[in-house]
Amino acid sequence: MWVFPKSGPFDSNRKSKLDEFFSAQNAATSVVREAIQNSLDAARADADGPVHVRFSLSEHAWEEIEPFASTQDDGLNLNDHTNCSDLGRYAEDHEGKLVRCLAVEDYGTKGLTGSTDKNKALSGSNFVGFWWNEGITGKGKGTLGNHGVGKTTLTRVSGMSTFWAITKRHDDNRSFMIGFSNLPFHQMDGCSYLGYGRFGETADGGEKFLPLEDRETIGSFSDTFGLDRNDYGLSVLIPAVHSSIEHDSMLEAVLEDYYWPVLRGNLTVSIRDAASGQETHVSADTLDDSIAALKDKAKAEKLTRIIERARHVMAMKEGHPNYFLGIQPVVDGEEERNKRATLKASCFTVDNLNLIKSNFEKGEMVGAQFSVELVPIDGQPVTGIFEVFLQAAAESGRSGISQFIRNGIIISEQRDNITGRFGSCFVIVEDREMSDYLGLAEGPAHTKWLLGKLNEHKKFKSDWPLRFAMDAARELYRILVGEDEEKDKLENFAADIFSISKPSSDPANSGTKNKGKKTDKPTPPKPERSVELVRVDREQAKTGFSIVPAKEMDELMKEEDIAFPLTIKLEAAYLSVGGNARSFKDYSSIDFDFADSIEVEASPPDAAKINVRSGNKLEIEVLAPDFEVVASGFDKHRDLLIKTDLKVGG
């Protein structure tokens, strides 16, 4: 039976989050990523083979669903709540209709183990985490997910914001049936409901709400919807699933996001659509055929190239002359929170450095295993390990396949920050300690590593290992292509005054003609003098800087016959251990980005405007002398370096 709690005198009227759940995100990708992630996390050590996840689409008449849709209120069922007028455009009436359902079942897993008591939210119980917790993880170390939002993802793809689940548990051999409906606050028949509802049974006079353990009900539900829960694991049924979730979209999501554990032999997936008759089984042996079956041939071609290179990476990990182990970065700083790591050529032996650079230049894939020290706030330091594999771009080949993989899941939006042309880049994190550390830096979707997310958890003393992992591919690339050997050269560095050079009018300084039989020499150029027009004010913004006119700028421009507009090109970077000149090469978008994390304002609009705002570069057009450009949002604990170029013209 479903129970929807009624609003009490102290309960908030919760705003609808349906707009968030039904966002522009790919629904098939969301449900595939969440389901497989949960299944891999629950893998059973004593299972005979890999984890298997089965996705099945089928249609059922409402009359088949209705026996499992009753609520605690006489005369009301689940459809009455999901069709409530308070839901606005999201209200759906399914009574008397065919309802398209998605079943997601896993095998070789533990099921939802642990306590079923909702009051043990922090006990590490997978059952409580899945059914009761919101934003509180119940997962332990060595897992992919850490956010306790799985049920939100599952309800998001349902037109009824609902799912049922049956689990058979490895720890006690018991089977339970539960359900969750994620609706907003709503009113019906003069009664206010908090919104969310759960399927189960009340106990102790309504003091407890427990999962259903009735074998007859569980068996009837399984038979009705074709579920197979004889073995340990979890079966989820999502009703009124979105139309965008179909065989091909789920197959694409599986291949794009989970090819790595499939190749490693840790995962197999089957997808079946009863209505269309389509069915595909994905395994290490069938992966190539599954990709070839994709309707999007451009995507199939890209995936084929990724898989080919992923297989090469896996082969190298087993032992290869181009795979170098135990590389440690140079770490600078006294206090742990202020430490920063840099990868230098000196981190390699001379022989290994020559070998890795030579083979990379030949077009061979090369790899390096890096180790970093992870220092928790409570507990002893541990070593984290990750790997970077790089291959140069072929002269006529495509460029830029970049994959970040943590514990089998693709961190799809993570950037490699490599500025040059390359063939492929793989950053692999399979070490448990490093995976757990980086997992704290991910949002609920697990698509990107974020410094703020890691620091929010307050579990580690420093974020330097995360910074290094995010930038290690770029730093290794620089060493491989010899960028680190370029002569450090810096002009107009950190000048408080920007100047325009003008030829001197002093004839005494002009060149003289060569006489006699001496070899002719070119006439030397007239020396230049500086006209100081613009300055940097580092006091006006404590976390940044201002660009303002120098004293009597307009008079100086008239005297020197200089006309607006002026163009200021500016580049900024934090001071690194490599020194002033090296700092600009060490810049990374994770430090700051003028287009994203830094606020830049030019005023008034008719006096200055921003033409270019990207990475660590700004281009400003000055149109009048009474201008000001303010940039703020930098780390006040780090030294900010600036170099500039000022010229006449737009």
GIMO-V240365 format. One record per pair of residues at least 24 apart in sequence whose C-alpha atoms are under 8 Angstrom apart, sorted by the first residue. I is the first residue (numbers start at 1). J is the second residue. Records with the same first field share a line. If there is no record, write none. Layout:
I = J ; J
This chain:
1 = 68 ; 69 ; 70 ; 71 ; 72 ; 199 ; 200 ; 201
2 = 69 ; 70 ; 71 ; 72 ; 77 ; 78 ; 179 ; 197 ; 198 ; 199 ; 200
3 = 71 ; 72 ; 197 ; 198 ; 199 ; 200
4 = 71 ; 72 ; 193 ; 194 ; 195 ; 196 ; 197 ; 198
5 = 193 ; 194 ; 195 ; 196 ; 197
6 = 191 ; 192 ; 193 ; 194
7 = 192 ; 193 ; 194
11 = 194
13 = 185 ; 194
14 = 184 ; 185 ; 194 ; 195
15 = 184 ; 185
16 = 183 ; 184 ; 185
17 = 184
18 = 90 ; 156 ; 183 ; 184
21 = 152 ; 153 ; 156 ; 157
22 = 156 ; 157
27 = 157 ; 242 ; 244 ; 245
28 = 244 ; 245 ; 246 ; 249 ; 250 ; 253
29 = 249 ; 250 ; 253 ; 254
30 = 153 ; 445
31 = 153 ; 154 ; 157
32 = 250 ; 253 ; 254
33 = 253 ; 254 ; 257
34 = 150 ; 153 ; 154
35 = 104
37 = 144 ; 145 ; 409
38 = 144 ; 145
39 = 106 ; 109
40 = 109 ; 144 ; 267
41 = 142 ; 143 ; 144 ; 145
42 = 109 ; 110 ; 111
43 = 108 ; 109 ; 110
44 = 108 ; 109 ; 110
47 = 108 ; 109
48 = 108
49 = 108 ; 266
50 = 108 ; 265 ; 266 ; 267 ; 268
51 = 106 ; 107 ; 108 ; 109 ; 266 ; 267 ; 268
52 = 106 ; 107 ; 108 ; 267 ; 268 ; 269 ; 270
53 = 104 ; 105 ; 106 ; 107 ; 267 ; 268 ; 269 ; 270
54 = 103 ; 104 ; 105 ; 106 ; 269 ; 270 ; 271 ; 272
55 = 102 ; 103 ; 104 ; 105 ; 269 ; 270 ; 271 ; 272
56 = 102 ; 103 ; 104 ; 271 ; 272 ; 273 ; 274
57 = 100 ; 101 ; 102 ; 103 ; 246 ; 272 ; 273 ; 274 ; 275
58 = 100 ; 101 ; 102 ; 273 ; 274 ; 275
59 = 98 ; 99 ; 100 ; 101 ; 274 ; 275
60 = 98 ; 99 ; 100 ; 101 ; 225
61 = 96 ; 97 ; 98 ; 99
62 = 94 ; 95 ; 96 ; 97 ; 98 ; 99
63 = 95 ; 96
64 = 224
68 = 221
79 = 160
81 = 188
82 = 160 ; 161 ; 183
84 = 186 ; 187 ; 188
86 = 186 ; 187
87 = 184 ; 186
90 = 159
92 = 159 ; 160
99 = 239 ; 240
100 = 239 ; 240 ; 241
101 = 237 ; 238 ; 239 ; 240 ; 241
102 = 237 ; 238 ; 239 ; 241
103 = 227 ; 235 ; 236 ; 237 ; 238
104 = 235 ; 236 ; 237
105 = 227 ; 228 ; 233 ; 234 ; 235 ; 236
106 = 233 ; 234 ; 235
107 = 231 ; 232 ; 233 ; 234
108 = 232 ; 233
109 = 232 ; 233 ; 234
110 = 168 ; 169 ; 170 ; 171 ; 232 ; 233
111 = 167 ; 168 ; 169 ; 170 ; 232 ; 233 ; 234
112 = 167 ; 168 ; 169 ; 233 ; 234
113 = 169 ; 170 ; 171
114 = 171
116 = 210 ; 211
117 = 210
131 = 178 ; 179 ; 180
141 = 432 ; 436
142 = 432 ; 433 ; 435 ; 436
143 = 407 ; 436
144 = 406 ; 407 ; 409 ; 439
145 = 439 ; 444 ; 446
146 = 439 ; 440 ; 444
147 = 443 ; 444
149 = 444
151 = 180
152 = 182
154 = 238
155 = 180 ; 181 ; 182 ; 238
157 = 238 ; 241 ; 242
158 = 238 ; 239 ; 240 ; 241 ; 242
159 = 239 ; 240 ; 241 ; 242
160 = 239 ; 240
162 = 238 ; 239
163 = 236 ; 237 ; 238 ; 239
164 = 199 ; 236 ; 237 ; 238
165 = 234 ; 235 ; 236 ; 237
166 = 218 ; 229 ; 234 ; 235 ; 236
167 = 229 ; 232 ; 233 ; 234 ; 235
168 = 229 ; 230 ; 231 ; 232 ; 233 ; 234
169 = 232 ; 233
170 = 232 ; 233
173 = 232
175 = 213
176 = 211 ; 212 ; 213 ; 214 ; 218
177 = 211 ; 212 ; 213 ; 218
178 = 211 ; 212
246 = 273
247 = 271 ; 272 ; 273 ; 278 ; 279
248 = 294 ; 295
251 = 280 ; 294
252 = 294
255 = 291 ; 303
256 = 303
257 = 409 ; 410 ; 412
258 = 408 ; 409 ; 410
259 = 287 ; 307
260 = 310 ; 405 ; 408 ; 409
261 = 408 ; 409
262 = 287
263 = 287 ; 311
306 = 401
309 = 424
310 = 426
313 = 389 ; 426
316 = 367
322 = 355 ; 356 ; 359 ; 365 ; 366 ; 367
323 = 366 ; 367 ; 368 ; 369
324 = 352 ; 367 ; 368 ; 369
325 = 368 ; 369 ; 370
326 = 368 ; 369 ; 370 ; 371
327 = 368 ; 369 ; 370 ; 371
328 = 370 ; 371 ; 372
329 = 370 ; 371 ; 372
332 = 577
336 = 461 ; 462
337 = 461 ; 462 ; 463 ; 464
338 = 462
339 = 462 ; 464
340 = 464 ; 468
341 = 464 ; 465 ; 467 ; 468
342 = 468 ; 475 ; 577
343 = 472 ; 475 ; 476
344 = 475 ; 479 ; 484
345 = 479 ; 484
356 = 480
357 = 479 ; 480 ; 481
360 = 390 ; 391 ; 392 ; 480
361 = 392 ; 480 ; 481
363 = 391 ; 392 ; 393 ; 394
364 = 391 ; 392
365 = 389 ; 390 ; 391 ; 392
366 = 390 ; 391
372 = 465
373 = 465
374 = 437 ; 460 ; 465
375 = 460 ; 461 ; 462
376 = 459 ; 460 ; 461
377 = 458 ; 459 ; 460 ; 461
378 = 459
382 = 433
383 = 433 ; 434
384 = 431 ; 432 ; 433 ; 434
385 = 429 ; 430 ; 431 ; 433 ; 434
386 = 427 ; 428 ; 429 ; 430 ; 431 ; 434 ; 469
387 = 426 ; 427 ; 428 ; 429
388 = 425 ; 426 ; 427 ; 428 ; 472 ; 473
389 = 424 ; 425 ; 426 ; 427 ; 473
390 = 422 ; 423 ; 424 ; 425 ; 426 ; 473 ; 477
391 = 422 ; 423 ; 424 ; 425
392 = 421 ; 422 ; 423 ; 424
393 = 421 ; 422 ; 423 ; 424
394 = 423
397 = 423
398 = 423
399 = 423 ; 424
400 = 424 ; 425
401 = 425
402 = 426
403 = 427
404 = 428
405 = 429
406 = 430 ; 435 ; 439
407 = 431 ; 432 ; 435
410 = 447
411 = 446 ; 447 ; 448 ; 449
412 = 447 ; 448
413 = 447 ; 448
414 = 447 ; 448 ; 449
415 = 470
416 = 470 ; 471 ; 473 ; 474
417 = 471 ; 473 ; 474 ; 588 ; 589
418 = 473 ; 474 ; 477
419 = 474
425 = 473
427 = 473
438 = 466
467 = 590
471 = 588
488 = 581 ; 582
489 = 581
490 = 581 ; 643
491 = 643
492 = 643 ; 644 ; 645
493 = 641 ; 642 ; 643 ; 644
494 = 641 ; 642 ; 643 ; 644
495 = 535 ; 536 ; 642 ; 643 ; 644
496 = 535 ; 536 ; 537
497 = 532 ; 533 ; 534 ; 535 ; 536 ; 550
498 = 532 ; 533 ; 534 ; 535 ; 644 ; 645 ; 646
499 = 530 ; 531 ; 532 ; 533 ; 534 ; 646
500 = 530 ; 531 ; 532 ; 533 ; 646 ; 647 ; 648
501 = 528 ; 529 ; 530 ; 531
502 = 528 ; 529 ; 530 ; 531
503 = 527 ; 528 ; 529
504 = 528 ; 529
531 = 556
533 = 557
541 = 630 ; 631 ; 632
542 = 632 ; 636
543 = 632 ; 633 ; 634 ; 635 ; 636
544 = 630 ; 631 ; 632 ; 633 ; 634 ; 636
545 = 630 ; 631 ; 632
546 = 628 ; 629 ; 630 ; 631
547 = 628 ; 629 ; 630
548 = 627 ; 628 ; 629
549 = 625 ; 626 ; 627 ; 628
553 = 625
554 = 625
562 = 648
563 = 648
564 = 622 ; 623 ; 624 ; 648 ; 649
565 = 621 ; 622 ; 623 ; 624 ; 648 ; 649 ; 650
566 = 621 ; 622 ; 623 ; 646 ; 647 ; 648 ; 649 ; 650
567 = 619 ; 620 ; 621 ; 622 ; 646 ; 647 ; 648 ; 649 ; 650
568 = 618 ; 619 ; 620 ; 621 ; 622 ; 644 ; 645 ; 646 ; 647
569 = 617 ; 618 ; 619 ; 620 ; 644 ; 645 ; 646
570 = 617 ; 618 ; 619 ; 642 ; 643 ; 644 ; 645
571 = 616 ; 617 ; 618 ; 642 ; 643 ; 644
572 = 616 ; 617 ; 640 ; 641 ; 642 ; 643
573 = 616 ; 640 ; 641 ; 642
574 = 638 ; 639 ; 640 ; 641
575 = 638 ; 639 ; 640 ; 641
580 = 641
587 = 616
589 = 615 ; 616
592 = 616 ; 634
594 = 618
597 = 633
598 = 631 ; 632 ; 633 ; 634
599 = 630 ; 631 ; 632 ; 633
600 = 629 ; 630 ; 631 ; 632
601 = 629 ; 630 ; 631
602 = 627 ; 628 ; 629 ; 630
603 = 627 ; 628 ; 629
604 = 628
621 = 650
